[in-house]
Amino acid sequence: MYPESQCVELVNKLAALHGIKPAQVLVSNGLDNIITLIGMLLIEEGAEVIYGDASFPMYAIMTLKMGGVPVGIPMTERMELDLGAFAAAITEKTKLIFVCNPNNPTGTIKKTGEVESFLKKVPDHAVVVFDEAYFDYVDTDDYSSMLGVAAQRENVIALRTFSKIYGLAGVRVGYLVANEELVRMMLKIREPFPVNRIAQAGAVAALGDNEFVERSRKVNADGKQQYTRAFGEMGLKYYETHANFIYVEIDKSPSDVFNLMLRDGVIIRPQAIPGYKGALRISFGTREENERTIVALKKALSA
Ligand SMILES: *Cc1c(COP(=O)(O)O)cnc(C)c1O
């Protein structure tokens, strides 16, 4: 038997969880797939797409694939998305704006007030995509999900995934929340069976597993503390993170440090983004994994 095309059980559960209608939810084969679908639907030759230039790379890749024009906006000094500059960059050709909140790779967030005043400046012809892949790790009251807003407004989309807090990256399930018309159009261009039965069953089960989510959050919070303490002792500059990784600046070449750590069996993400100081993005693991990573980092930095 083929899988349920529209992931009915999962969609109904998600709608109930978020207090929205099933027709406002679209599940697909991970957010990477959903970002491509958004591009297929909305980007035509010459359409401009605004995003942070230290943000999730798929936004620019998708834009180029669809013949659009990527408009990367420099980060603020605190390595946050500069929503004021986003608004100033909007033109008649702007079709999509990606607000990754919390942002990957910096872990920084945009607070509720800044997001709300930004949304007021966005004209109807531009669609704002709030990528909330790391929503569950946010560690402050001064943050609001735009999921409820996305269900209501014509030109707002919110993205969530099972790859991060639920630990199901290998299973490939992500979803979008938007108004019913946008979801209907997406379903027309999406292939019929992008989410296999096993993935659908796994995601439904994950939604009921609060104990796992709590443990995930706890391990993450402990990891954050472990790294910030170590970086403090090492005199390294890092940015306040609300994700399951941390962005830390280094004086050495990030790719050299990456290669040295790789030899010790530790894989981190070197960040050599033009215009910014070299940095590493390090994901949080278990206490032992974090300790091993810190040891490998110290060794690589003093090599
Ligand atoms: C991991 C990630 C994604 C992709 O998620 P998948 O559902 O695994 O494809 C999308 N956006 C951001 C910001 C991410 O970090």
The ligand as a Gaussian input file, in Angstrom:
#p B3LYP/6-31G(d) Opt

LIG

0 1
 C       17.855000      21.770000       9.740000
 C       17.204000      22.958000       9.133000
 C       16.276000      22.853000       8.095000
 C       16.021000      21.568000       7.377000
 O       15.284000      20.714000       8.100000
 P       14.878000      19.282000       7.502000
 O       13.454000      19.156000       7.931000
 O       15.794000      18.291000       8.110000
 O       15.023000      19.349000       6.001000
 C       15.625000      23.983000       7.659000
 N       15.899000      25.182000       8.186000
 C       16.803000      25.335000       9.162000
 C       17.057000      26.674000       9.707000
 C       17.502000      24.233000       9.644000
 O       18.463000      24.397000      10.556000

